[in-house]
Amino acid sequence: MTRVVIVGGGPGGYEAALVAAQLGADVTVVDRDGLGGSAVLTDCVPSKTLIATSEVMTLTAESDQLGVRIGDGSPGEGGVSVDLAAVNSRVKRLAAAQSADIVNRLEREGVRIVTGLGRLEGPSVVTATEAGGRSHAFPADAVLVATGARPRIVAGAEPDGERILTWEQVYDLDVLPSRLIVVGSGVTGAEFASAYDGLGSDVVLVSSRDHVLPGEDPDAAQVLEDVFRRRGMEVLSRSRAQTVQRTEGGVLVTLADGRTVEGSHCLMAVGSLPNTEGIGLVESGVTLTDAGYVQVDRVSRTSARGVYSAGDVTGVLMLASVAAMQGRVAMWHALGDAVKPLDLKSVSSNVFTDPEIATIGVTQADIDAGREDARTIKLPLATNARAKMQGITDGFVKLFARPGTGVVVGGVVVAPKASELIFPITLAVAHRLTVDDVAGSFTVYPSLTGSIAEAARQLHTHG
């Protein structure tokens, strides 16, 4: 029986374990922090649970245009307010329940779960060191490293878990921050800024770039920034935080140009660092990138024979869905099953702000830079009948298609629940459907998906 040892129990690790068990391997998962990893315990599941509450608050606050009156319509002032202690209690409860479900599933499949710090002792042995110091060695025919990443800490802005926080620490708050300064306008910063703004905090977003979400579709980022400002959020563009200090009643953020911003709390969202130190990777022949991530190919192989890697520790695309697929691909390859190399062009992703931003395939940046040749159409949701009924005024659907053939190669959706609306475009990209294929499929009237079909109709190629 092939012996598989997996270091790390996040999506890359536990999904790999399920595949390996299905293919008949003897599987051991060595995990230190809890099954599900950061995706379940400190990142995706907790943050999206918090965001779900924020969405309800925002919907309630803006429901007056639909004729709904709640108190005087002002959250916290006779209207609707949030009990952050109750919200975070629910967040932690759901995360723990999800982790327990993963444990139960792995145990049902016969996977051995070992709690401890995993370390490679060469490419074919993994040791697991328990909290008390006792170690166990596990010989392996195949090893998967899925140790994830952690929040990057900036010198001069070290978190204390009370006023200066990483995104892993916000769920210990019992009282809603009165004035939250979010440092970092990437996906994590934008999501938390949006969430706490919806919950009722006064939010200041400090962005070192010209716009929020510099890595996303520029049209989508502009919509979101406009929404942020309209809702009263202060967005400080081209502003780099130098230091964050505790004050008697809160925090003081000093910017690189000397300006200062005061708040009750500060959330640092300035990127991640891979968990690659001290676990024997380099000593076992595993090559790391200059940034410290594990270098892998499209079937998750590292430079060490028999050693694979998956998830955020590889830095390939830091999404739970990609981590899971990397882990599955690794086991299919290691255990001789049919395998299709990872194709990032078919990966859809979502920014869980309000509105959400979902993307798939070719990007506007690719087209603008001449790396891809595609025709583009963008339809605002404001003209969509269902959007009008629901009071949706922000957002759009954008499609990219090859000239001549009309094959759909990418798209962007900015809308409430864009994470759901992107799926038909993902299907089109994954299966090389044409705009006529999409346009010729029935949509419900009225529906937001009607705008996807309409965009496809407008990209119809004659002849």
C-alpha positions in Angstrom: 0.0 0.0 0.0 1.3 3.4 -0.9 2.1 5.6 2.2 1.0 9.2 1.8 1.9 11.8 4.5 0.3 15.2 4.3 1.6 18.2 6.3 -1.2 20.7 6.9 -4.9 20.1 7.1 -6.3 23.0 5.1 -8.2 22.7 1.9 -5.1 21.5 0.0 -4.3 19.0 2.7 -7.7 17.5 3.5 -8.9 17.3 -0.1 -5.7 15.5 -1.0 -6.3 13.1 1.9 -9.7 12.3 0.6 -8.5 11.6 -2.9 -5.5 9.5 -1.6 -7.8 7.4 0.6 -10.2 6.9 -2.3 -7.4 5.6 -4.4 -6.4 3.1 -1.7 -3.4 4.7 0.0 -2.4 4.6 3.6 -2.9 8.3 4.5 -1.6 10.3 7.5 -2.4 14.0 8.0 -0.1 15.9 10.3 -1.8 19.2 11.4 -0.9 21.7 14.1 -3.7 24.2 14.2 -7.0 22.3 13.4 -8.5 20.6 10.3 -9.7 23.1 7.8 -6.7 25.4 8.2 -7.0 29.1 7.9 -9.7 28.8 5.3 -12.1 27.3 7.8 -10.8 28.6 11.2 -9.5 32.1 10.6 -10.1 33.2 7.0 -12.7 32.2 4.5 -15.5 30.7 6.7 -15.2 33.3 9.5 -14.9 36.4 7.3 -17.7 35.4 5.0 -19.9 34.6 8.0 -19.2 38.1 9.3 -19.8 39.6 5.8 -23.2 37.8 5.7 -24.3 39.7 8.7 -23.0 42.9 7.2 -25.0 42.3 4.1 -28.2 42.1 6.1 -27.3 45.4 7.8 -26.6 47.1 4.6 -29.8 45.8 2.9 -31.8 47.0 5.9 -30.1 50.4 6.0 -30.8 51.0 2.3 -34.3 49.4 2.2 -36.1 52.7 2.5 -36.0 53.1 -1.3 -38.1 49.9 -1.5 -40.7 51.5 0.9 -39.5 49.7 4.0 -39.4 51.7 7.2 -37.5 50.4 10.3 -37.3 52.9 13.2 -35.9 56.1 11.7 -33.9 54.1 9.1 -30.6 54.7 10.8 -28.6 51.7 12.1 -28.0 52.0 15.9 -30.3 55.0 16.2 -33.7 53.5 16.9 -33.2 51.4 13.8 -31.1 48.3 13.5 -27.8 47.7 15.4 -25.4 44.8 15.6 -24.3 42.8 18.6 -20.7 42.1 17.6 -20.1 39.6 20.5 -23.1 37.5 19.3 -21.9 37.8 15.7 -18.4 36.7 16.5 -19.7 33.9 18.8 -21.6 32.6 15.8 -18.6 33.0 13.5 -16.4 30.9 15.9 -19.1 28.3 16.3 -19.6 27.8 12.6 -15.9 27.6 12.0 -15.5 24.9 14.7 -18.4 23.0 13.4 -17.0 23.0 9.9 -13.6 21.8 11.2 -15.3 19.0 13.1 -17.2 17.9 10.0 -13.9 17.7 8.1 -12.4 15.6 10.9 -15.3 13.2 10.9 -15.2 12.9 7.1 -11.5 12.0 7.1 -11.9 9.5 9.9 -14.7 7.8 8.1 -12.4 7.4 5.1 -9.7 5.8 7.3 -7.3 8.8 7.3 -4.9 8.9 10.3 -4.9 12.4 11.9 -1.9 13.4 14.0 -1.9 16.7 15.9 1.6 18.2 15.9 4.2 20.1 13.9 5.2 18.3 10.7 8.7 18.4 9.5 10.4 16.7 6.5 13.4 14.6 7.4 14.4 14.1 3.8 11.8 13.5 1.0 10.5 10.2 2.3 10.1 10.7 6.1 7.9 13.2 8.0 8.2 13.7 11.8 5.3 15.0 13.8 6.2 16.7 17.1 3.4 17.0 19.6 2.9 20.0 21.9 4.6 18.2 24.7 7.7 17.6 22.6 7.3 13.9 21.8 8.0 13.0 18.1 6.7 10.3 15.8 8.3 9.4 12.4 6.1 8.5 9.4 7.8 6.9 6.4 6.2 8.1 3.1 6.2 7.2 -0.5 4.6 10.5 -1.3 4.6 13.7 0.8 2.3 16.7 0.3 3.3 20.1 1.9 0.2 22.2 2.5 1.2 24.4 5.4 -0.5 27.6 4.2 0.4 31.2 5.0 0.1 33.7 7.8 -0.6 37.5 8.0 2.5 39.6 7.2 3.6 41.7 10.2 5.0 45.2 9.6 7.7 46.5 11.8 6.3 49.5 13.8 2.8 48.2 13.4 2.9 44.9 15.4 -0.5 43.6 16.4 -1.5 43.3 20.0 -4.8 41.5 19.5 -6.8 44.2 21.2 -6.5 47.5 19.3 -4.0 46.6 16.5 -5.3 43.5 14.8 -4.6 41.0 12.0 -7.5 39.5 10.2 -7.1 36.4 12.3 -7.7 38.4 15.5 -10.8 40.4 14.7 -13.2 37.6 15.9 -12.2 38.2 19.5 -13.8 41.7 19.5 -16.9 42.0 21.6 -17.7 45.6 20.8 -18.0 47.1 17.3 -15.0 49.5 16.6 -16.3 53.0 16.6 -13.6 54.1 14.1 -11.7 51.3 12.3 -8.6 52.1 10.3 -7.9 49.4 7.7 -4.4 49.4 6.3 -4.2 47.7 2.9 -6.7 47.9 0.1 -6.2 44.5 -1.5 -8.9 41.8 -1.3 -8.6 41.2 2.5 -8.6 44.9 3.3 -11.4 45.8 1.0 -13.6 42.9 2.3 -13.2 43.9 6.0 -13.6 47.6 5.2 -16.8 46.8 3.4 -18.0 44.5 6.2 -17.4 46.8 9.1 -18.8 49.8 7.2 -22.0 47.7 6.8 -22.0 46.7 10.5 -21.9 50.4 11.4 -18.3 51.3 12.1 -16.8 54.5 10.8 -14.1 53.1 8.5 -11.0 54.7 7.1 -9.3 52.7 4.3 -5.6 53.4 3.9 -4.4 52.5 0.4 -0.8 52.8 -0.9 -2.1 52.6 -4.4 -4.1 54.9 -6.7 -7.2 52.9 -6.2 -8.6 50.1 -4.0 -8.2 46.6 -5.3 -5.3 47.3 -7.6 -5.1 43.7 -8.8 -8.8 43.5 -9.9 -10.6 44.7 -13.0 -10.2 48.5 -13.0 -13.9 49.2 -13.9 -15.0 46.9 -11.0 -12.5 48.5 -8.5 -13.8 52.0 -9.5 -17.5 50.9 -8.9 -16.5 49.6 -5.4 -14.5 52.7 -4.5 -17.4 55.0 -5.6 -19.8 52.9 -3.4 -17.4 53.1 -0.4 -17.2 56.9 -0.7 -20.9 57.3 -1.2 -21.6 55.3 2.0 -19.3 57.6 3.9 -16.1 55.6 4.1 -12.9 57.7 4.0 -10.5 56.3 1.4 -6.9 57.6 1.6 -5.3 56.8 -1.7 -1.5 56.9 -2.3 -1.1 56.8 1.4 1.4 54.3 3.0 1.1 53.6 6.7 4.5 54.0 8.5 3.7 53.1 12.1 0.6 52.1 14.2 0.7 52.9 17.9 -1.6 52.3 20.8 -3.0 55.5 22.4 -4.9 55.8 25.7 -8.2 55.4 23.9 -7.4 53.7 20.6 -4.7 53.9 17.9 -2.7 56.4 16.0 -1.6 55.6 12.4 1.3 57.7 11.1 1.5 57.8 7.3 4.8 58.0 5.3 4.1 61.7 4.4 3.8 62.6 8.1 0.0 62.8 8.3 -1.7 61.0 11.2 -5.1 59.2 11.4 -6.7 58.4 14.7 -9.1 55.6 15.4 -10.4 53.1 17.9 -8.9 50.1 16.2 -6.6 49.3 13.3 -6.8 46.2 11.1 -3.5 45.4 9.3 -4.2 43.7 5.9 -0.9 44.0 4.1 -0.4 40.5 2.6 0.7 37.1 3.7 3.9 35.1 4.2 4.3 31.4 3.5 4.8 28.9 6.3 8.0 27.4 5.0 10.5 28.0 7.8 11.8 25.3 10.1 10.0 22.3 8.5 12.9 20.8 6.6 12.0 21.9 3.1 15.3 23.2 1.7 17.2 20.5 3.5 15.0 17.9 1.8 15.7 19.4 -1.7 12.6 21.5 -2.0 13.2 24.7 -4.0 11.7 27.9 -2.7 11.0 31.1 -4.7 12.7 34.4 -3.8 9.6 35.3 -1.8 9.8 32.0 0.2 7.0 30.1 -1.5 7.3 26.4 -2.5 8.0 26.2 -6.2 5.6 23.7 -8.0 4.7 22.7 -11.5 1.2 22.3 -12.8 0.7 18.9 -11.2 1.9 20.2 -7.8 5.4 18.6 -7.9 8.2 20.3 -6.1 11.9 19.9 -7.0 12.3 17.0 -4.5 11.2 13.6 -5.9 8.0 12.3 -4.3 7.3 15.7 -2.6 4.3 17.7 -3.7 2.8 21.0 -2.4 -0.5 22.7 -2.5 -2.3 25.8 -1.3 -1.2 29.2 -0.1 2.3 27.9 0.7 2.9 27.7 -3.1 1.7 31.3 -3.8 0.1 30.1 -7.1 -3.3 31.7 -6.5 -4.3 32.1 -2.9 -7.8 30.7 -3.1 -9.3 27.8 -1.2 -10.7 26.3 -4.5 -7.2 26.4 -6.0 -5.6 24.8 -2.9 -8.1 22.0 -3.0 -7.5 21.4 -6.7 -3.8 21.4 -6.3 -4.1 18.9 -3.5 -6.3 16.6 -5.6 -4.0 16.9 -8.7 -1.0 16.0 -6.5 -2.6 12.8 -5.3 -3.9 11.8 -8.8 -0.4 12.2 -10.1 1.4 10.6 -7.2 -0.9 7.6 -7.2 -1.0 7.0 -10.9 -4.6 8.1 -11.6 -5.7 10.2 -14.6 -4.7 13.8 -14.1 -5.2 17.1 -15.9 -2.7 19.8 -15.1 -3.9 22.8 -13.2 -5.4 25.5 -15.6 -5.6 28.9 -13.9 -7.6 30.3 -16.8 -10.6 28.3 -15.7 -10.5 29.5 -12.1 -13.2 31.9 -11.0 -12.6 34.1 -8.0 -14.6 36.5 -5.9 -14.1 39.6 -3.7 -16.8 39.5 -1.0 -17.3 43.2 -0.7 -20.7 44.9 -1.2 -21.2 44.7 -4.1 -19.2 41.6 -4.8 -16.7 41.4 -7.7 -16.4 38.0 -9.5 -13.9 37.3 -12.3 -12.9 34.4 -14.6 -10.4 33.9 -17.4 -8.8 36.7 -19.5 -8.7 40.0 -17.8 -9.0 43.6 -18.9 -5.3 44.1 -18.1 -4.4 41.2 -20.4 -6.4 42.9 -23.3 -5.1 46.4 -22.6 -1.5 45.1 -22.5 -1.9 43.3 -25.8 -1.3 39.8 -24.2 -4.8 38.7 -25.3 -7.0 39.5 -28.3 -10.6 39.8 -27.3 -13.8 41.8 -27.9 -15.4 43.4 -24.9 -18.9 44.4 -23.8 -20.0 45.9 -20.5 -23.6 46.2 -19.5 -24.6 48.2 -16.4 -27.0 46.4 -14.1 -29.0 49.7 -13.7 -30.9 48.8 -16.9 -31.7 45.3 -15.8 -35.4 44.9 -14.8 -34.7 42.6 -11.8 -32.0 45.0 -10.6 -34.5 47.8 -10.7 -37.0 45.8 -8.7 -34.4 45.0 -6.0 -33.0 48.5 -5.8 -29.6 47.6 -7.3 -28.0 50.6 -8.8 -24.3 49.7 -8.8 -22.6 47.0 -10.9 -22.3 45.5 -14.3 -21.7 42.4 -16.4 -18.6 42.4 -18.7 -17.8 39.6 -21.2 -14.6 39.0 -23.2 -14.8 36.9 -26.4 -12.4 36.0 -29.2 -12.9 38.0 -32.4 -14.1 35.8 -35.3 -14.9 32.7 -33.3 -16.9 34.4 -30.5 -15.5 31.9 -27.9 -16.0 33.3 -24.4 -12.6 33.7 -22.7 -13.4 35.7 -19.6 -15.8 37.9 -17.8 -16.5 40.1 -14.8 -19.6 40.5 -12.7 -20.1 43.3 -10.1 -23.3 42.7 -8.3 -24.8 41.4 -5.1 -24.0 37.6 -5.1 -21.7 38.0 -8.0 -20.0 34.8 -6.7 -23.2 32.9 -7.8 -23.7 34.9 -11.1 -20.2 34.2 -12.4 -20.9 30.4 -12.8 -22.5 30.5 -16.2 -19.6 32.5 -17.5 -17.2 30.0 -15.9 -19.0 27.2 -17.7 -18.6 29.1 -20.9 -14.9 29.6 -20.4 -14.2 26.1 -19.2 -16.1 24.5 -22.1 -15.1 27.0 -24.8 -18.7 28.0 -25.5 -19.3 30.9 -27.9 -21.3 34.0 -27.3 -24.0 32.5 -29.5 -24.1 29.4 -27.3 -24.7 31.7 -24.2 -27.1 34.0 -26.0 -29.1 31.0 -27.3 -29.8 29.6 -23.8 -33.0 30.6 -22.0 -32.8 32.9 -18.9 -35.6 33.6 -16.5 -37.3 36.9 -16.9 -36.7 39.0 -14.9 -33.3 37.9 -13.6 -29.8 39.3 -13.3 -28.5 36.4 -15.4 -30.5 38.0 -18.2 -27.8 40.6 -18.5 -25.2 37.9 -19.1 -27.3 36.6 -22.1 -27.8 40.1 -23.3 -24.1 40.9 -23.2 -23.5 37.7 -25.2 -26.1 38.8 -27.8 -24.3 42.1 -28.2 -21.1 40.2 -29.0 -22.6 38.2 -31.8 -20.3 38.0 -34.8 -22.0 38.2 -38.2 -21.1 35.8 -41.0 
